[in-house]
Amino acid sequence: MNAARLTLASTCIALFAVAAWPELVASARDQVVLGSGAHRYEWVKGWGELPAGMSLGNTHGCVIVDRQERVYMNTDTENAVIVFSREGKFIKAWGKELAGGLHGMCIVTEGDKEFLYMTHLGRHEALKATLDGEILWTLPWPEEAHLYANAGEYAPTSIAVAPDGTMFVADGYGKSWIHQYDKERKYVRSFGGPGSDVGKLATPHGLWMDMRGDKPVLQVADRENHRVQSFDLEGRSLGVIATDLRRPCHMHQRAGETVVADLAGRISLFDAKNALIEHLGDNPDPALRAQNGVPREKWKDGEFLSPHCARFDSRGDIYVLDWNSLGRISKLRRVD
């Protein structure tokens, strides 16, 4: 076959492909990929299907993943916890009694079972529940700390649990203290407190138990100081570990790497030495960052609005919950 015939044949094949599979061509054209190198992620369009007539409502909480790869997220509605499959299929929702304030959430494995540890702004408490929503206990405001006149001054935003059962609760929207309890829920101490010096806090919004070293370390998203700090389990400051941040809300780790949800329009990845890898999904319009009321017509795939929580799954995909009055959750699928 001469060159002219070969070119004609190739053109015909290409035209046939476009005519026969236009959806494939459109899909390739519309694909949004964030990141670079070994950290490339495809924005999964339309992830998170809901039953007919159901909407998310305001999303102002966390997203977490259990060992069965089910994805749990918070809303301020009577569906305080909504559960999806990793493919985005709706599984269930629960939490009518927790409407309006469920905020921090983590999964803790005890024996062969997983449990949810959560904080609630409106109820001014921390609580433990089964994965199906049965509340097992509640932990009220830390009256023993002698830092509060009443429960109304206490607004816990996050909880983390050490391997020995020691618990840490962050009063992120209250007085910027972290309160420590033993595994029997007995008050131990308070540390941090308001300020900008190292060891002090301004909206300690999110907590994470860092298990990468020889000893557990408590990481704190010190949001309004624009940094992540670390503390030992006696509440002693270990210093600042990340500063290339705007308003960090929550952290999560997998395979030595950390993802930070930054309320001001992006998520950030850090390596095992806490060095920045890169920012993902940075919203180019500052007016749309850290805003709860951004209308749907201003949402764009590949751009975050107000990331409030981010979590890896076992494969390295990332789920991101935006703080938004209409409710927004997104999935980034890791590209191998």
Secondary structure, DSSP 8 states (H G I E B T S, - for coil): --HHHHHHHHHHHHHHHHHH-HHHHHHHHH--EEEETTEEEEEETT-----TT-----B-S-EEE-TT--EEEE-SSS--EEEE-TT--EEEEE-GGGTTTEEEEEEEEETTEEEEEEEETTTTEEEEEETT--EEEEE---GGGS--SSGGG----EEEE-TTS-EEEE-TTTT-EEEEE-TT--EEEEEE-B-SSTT-BS-EEEEEEE-SSSS-EEEEEEGGGTEEEEE-TTS-EEEEEE-S-SSEEEEEEETTEEEEEETTTEEEEE-TTS-EEEEES--S-GGGTT-TT--GGG-BTTB-S-EEEEEE-TTS-EEEEE-BTT-EEEEEEE--
